[in-house]
Amino acid sequence: PVTPMNESEIALHLARQTSLRIGSVPWTSYASLGTELRDPAYDAYVLDALCDDHVNDVGTVVAGLAGGGTVFCMGSGGLTLGLARAVVRDPAPAPPAMAAAADGPMLVVSGSGSGRTWEQVQAAIAAGWVAVPLDAGAADRAAAAYRDGSDVVVFSATGSVSGIATDVSEALADVIRACHGVRPLPRLIVCGGDTSGRVLTRLGVRSIRIRATPWGNAPLLGVTGGEMDGTDVVLK
């Protein structure tokens, strides 16, 4: 879904962005979930979940819909968990909970308009990081500070924003390229829900895998492919 949003009913929010007919199945109807998802009146569905059992129900039914073919679905980590429980019979060992400290200065790039993210940027500044607003000269200024061994945070917004946000992913990717060119990045943090995926795509990343989970649901990832091949990344 495009963010920011001003409609709490996700089916209605999505219906404004597509010509697909969007239906919704509340968890109170999960006893007939398999039948509900085959209703020809709708092209796509929004599914609620209140507890772990609902997550498992969704995973089992959605995995069963594929029938050897393909089902397109998107969601939070809850959907991933439900699908994994439904299809993985011999799960791999969990990744380690701890990770070694980064070997060198840190680079954070932020395309987030969240007020909480701005508070975190301010905390970094108070801790001595070099702060660089995202503008025409940001890549050069960030690279100069990073070359000198400073921790650097580049940000596109100073608090909450309204309206449809500008896509800043290419500008942030340029900052990453410039810093990586003067000193290889041991670890990179990208902030922004829509932005983080776009930045990795613009850098040519083909896949990511979880290397460790030291910070809850913000895992340390290893990326494969493109300009950042082998770099550790955290997507916030």
Buried (B, 14 or more C-beta within 10 A) or exposed (E): BEEEEEEEEBBEBBBEEEEEEBBBBEBEEBEEBBEBBEEEEBEBBBBBBEEEEBBBBBBBBBBEBEEEEEEEBEBEEBBEBBBEBBEEEEEEEEBEEEBEEBEBBBBBBBBBBBEEBBEBBBEBEEEEBBBBEBEEEBBEBBBBBBBEEBBBBBBBBEEEBEEEBEEBBEBBBBBBBBBBBEBEBBBBBBBBBBBBBBBBEBBEBEEBEEBBBBEEEEBBBBBEBBBBEEBBBBBB
